[in-house]
Amino acid sequence: MCYDIPMNKKDKISGIVTLILIVLVLLFRTEIQNEANQILIRAGLKEPPSQNHSYAGISAQLFKYDEMIASGEILAYAPELSEDNVYTFLQGPKSWTKGITWSGEWCMEYAKGQYFGSFGCGFCCIANLYSTFSDYECSPLDVYEYAMEVTGYAPARKNAAIDWGNMKVLLQKMGFQCDVYYKPASYEEFQEQIKNCKSAVVLVCSANDDTFWKNIPGHYVTISLYDETTDEVFLGEPGSPTKNRTRVQLRYIYDALKTTSKFQYLMVDSYSDDQNQWKHDGIDDQWVAP
């Protein structure tokens, strides 16, 4: 025996079926459009949409593309670090008084009979790393003050520079996976290490080689963005406005590594926001931003 379904029930069922079909069409349409967008972006035929966010360093790019991934605009995209995203603070009072880009009032900090210009290179290097690779921004003076809070660092009259041990502890508290190293016996080994790390703080000395640095007993600089085609790195040189933000032969770095130091360089392998115990955001000091 058969029964007819009442008309109002038929209308409801028809409506539900229609709604399901519309949803399916929209889902497939969105999926197809997203896939097409991804293909166009990878082929360089479509630019990813730009958004304004108050983030520092390469994190500004990463945040933008994370949003695109979350929205389905693209499935995955990992922008490479560029020179424009790399922070390179200067340490000297002369740079600050002349109003040179990347200098700031921290240059006039005075501790134990010394100005920041004579001992602040290590703090500039750490601030470079933190502001470049994290979602946050800090000044060299911020790093200097934080180091005195959480490490064994204390400025001394004879030498107020931060040492390798305190530098490593400080960077680890900032969320970096890093370690200190001795100068390898071969240049090729050093070359391979720099090629595969995010960045490095290196200690150079003109007594070992004065091809690039003159009259330098010991000085921290940062290097990043190794270029295999030219064998050059991008230099963060806190003590020299003319050398800062230039490309330099990696071989010059290797030859000038200060071998009388306990260690010669510190390599940064990765950064984790979850491991960052500081999360300092913003520079309150006056400075000449790029």
Secondary structure as GFF3:
##gff-version 3
##sequence-region A 1 290
A	DSSP	alpha_helix	7	42	.	.	.	ID=ss1
A	DSSP	alpha_helix	59	71	.	.	.	ID=ss2
A	DSSP	three_ten_helix	83	85	.	.	.	ID=ss3
A	DSSP	alpha_helix	93	97	.	.	.	ID=ss4
A	DSSP	three_ten_helix	105	108	.	.	.	ID=ss5
A	DSSP	beta_strand	110	111	.	.	.	ID=ss6
A	DSSP	beta_strand	114	115	.	.	.	ID=ss7
A	DSSP	alpha_helix	116	119	.	.	.	ID=ss8
A	DSSP	alpha_helix	121	133	.	.	.	ID=ss9
A	DSSP	alpha_helix	140	150	.	.	.	ID=ss10
A	DSSP	alpha_helix	164	173	.	.	.	ID=ss11
A	DSSP	beta_strand	176	181	.	.	.	ID=ss12
A	DSSP	alpha_helix	187	196	.	.	.	ID=ss13
A	DSSP	beta_strand	199	204	.	.	.	ID=ss14
A	DSSP	beta_strand	219	227	.	.	.	ID=ss15
A	DSSP	beta_strand	232	236	.	.	.	ID=ss16
A	DSSP	beta_strand	246	249	.	.	.	ID=ss17
A	DSSP	alpha_helix	250	256	.	.	.	ID=ss18
A	DSSP	beta_strand	265	271	.	.	.	ID=ss19
A	DSSP	three_ten_helix	273	275	.	.	.	ID=ss20
###
